[in-house]
Amino acid sequence: MAASAYGSALWEELLEKTSRLEGEEAVSWLEQEQAWRSYLWARLNYGENSLTETLFKELGQRYPEADWEARLKDWEAEPEEEQRDSLWVYAELALRYRYMLSYPAFLRTVEEQAEDMRQIGLFSRGDGFSGKNILRTARVYKRLEGLELAADYSPGVEMGTDVLLADGFLLVLVPALSWLIWAREREQGLYLLLQSTGRGKGELAWAKLWAYVCSMAVLGTAMYGSQLFLVLLRYGAGSLEIPLQSVPLFRNCPFPVSVGEYLILFMGIKILGMFLYGGMSMAVMALQRRLGLSVVVILAVLAGESSVYLWMDAMSPWNPLKFLNFFAVLDARAWFTAYHNINLFSCPVSVTAGTLLLCAGG
């Protein structure tokens, strides 16, 4: 797998070399290397033919100072596996440096768009949600100016927090846990017996609640934490101190957080989402008398919440319904990949603040 070349000796060597160069100088050098590796990739896959001969001539014309013949002999002496890994390393590192140089332009674009939209008559008064939302978004991203990105991040940062399968398991396991703790005794006719004991009312309810909360915390940590741990163990953690925006997936992240802080916050938000979903599940199980009816109610709530979250437009006047539900909380990575505001009586309110208040109220 190409990503296995991350953290290799060649990767570390190139990181060390490019870190001593200025941004534009590093990109220029990497572009030359990438042109060379493109030729090597064609040669490796198609052998010597008219295409590779043409590419080799173009290399000589574009970079006449390089001794490509000598480099070709050195490359042919490498084992094939190292050849393939080196192709990926140079291409990936060049991509990362180009992205790093493009980030300030992205921030300027956000600010320029806000300024342009303010000049349009529809938004010039700034008294509607759209105008206020644009200006607030520009102010949020302005705080990130001067952020210095870096290239030393692990592919595990993305892969370890892609937890759709774990989410699916937990959507099933949490109601099952709710039934075991809150509804099984009643369905089996044991509630009267339990309530007749000396500690069978208030203390029993608090004990059940504590057991439920602890069980969900352990379950969520085990599911999400184990995936993250295994992925980082396989691919490495990279530098945890660099800004999260260094990873292209998180270019639109509005928070000045590091990669390490993101991983911690991701786990915390996932557990928070579980508590919110678990609270709904617990309430249904405690109020309904039959497991089958409880499952139907939970599935109906899940269908409604997920439909709103997936299909409602983020700029809709009703977007609080999209962002103030437990799917918006459970989708922890989305907190760091985009910035949205809730339309609260035409006033833009940060989705982050809104969802945290929802969790606190829940």
Disulfide bonds with the S-S distance in Angstrom:
none
